[in-house]
Amino acid sequence: MAQKPIEVHYWPTPNGHKITIMLEECGLPYVIKPVNIGRGEQFKPEFLAISPNNRMPAIIDPDGLGGKPISVFESGAILQYLGRKTGKFYPTDERARVEVEEWLYWQMANLGPNAGNAHHFRNYAQEKIAYGIDRFTNEVNRLYGVLDTRLKGRDYLAGDYSIADMATYPWVRPYKNQGQDIAEFPNLEKWFQRMRDRPAVAIGVKVGEELRQTAANLAKDKEAQKILFGQRARKA
């Protein structure tokens, strides 16, 4: 029986790219459901039903455990789910799995948030605040140093190619927007080129290319910035 395509609720951001890379690497069928975060589509009730933190990406797998649909939000959790589903890029050996999870969570807790803040203060903030720019540009630089040290003598972050690499690569791709010179980190640069040359990675980051111009315009769209950066708690 042909596998039903996984619904990917998506916008072309680093977190979105993680999932399309994994799906391409695993050869799983999927269909993109755009969530225009600059127009507030992440607040629609149907999206909040599968992603209560109003953040993309999220997936719906119609062929979940027991043949019942399952939704998953948070990009790291999605990568782990797909790894368990396929048996690929997420080892079952406990020691190997712990190593992958260490670097997956490192990306989720460190590189992603700090690179995101560097992007915000350098490219989106209407008022250029030197402290914010320096704070997060320097922290991303420190994290690139951590990656460079880790990748000395290694092809990939956890030995074999894994979801840890898929999670990290999309956040290194826009290194120029983070104020970084990747040539300063030779081990990281080699890994970056190795990742870029993987066919599934190249396809995964091109998904939703037609949406990119809209995403690029967010830096100039004041209404979109209010939606993205002015959020406060909503009453239950």
DAGI-V874365 format. One record per helix or strand of 3 or more residues. SS is the DSSP state (~ for helix, > for strand). FROM is the first residue (numbers start at 1). LEN is the number of residues. If there is no record, write none. Layout:
BEGIN
SS_FROM_LEN / SS_FROM_LEN
END
This chain:
BEGIN
>_6_5 / ~_14_13 / >_30_5 / ~_41_3 / ~_45_4 / >_58_4 / ~_65_3 / >_70_4 / ~_75_12 / ~_94_31 / ~_130_21 / ~_163_11 / ~_175_4 / ~_182_3 / ~_186_11 / ~_199_8 / ~_209_11 / ~_222_8
END
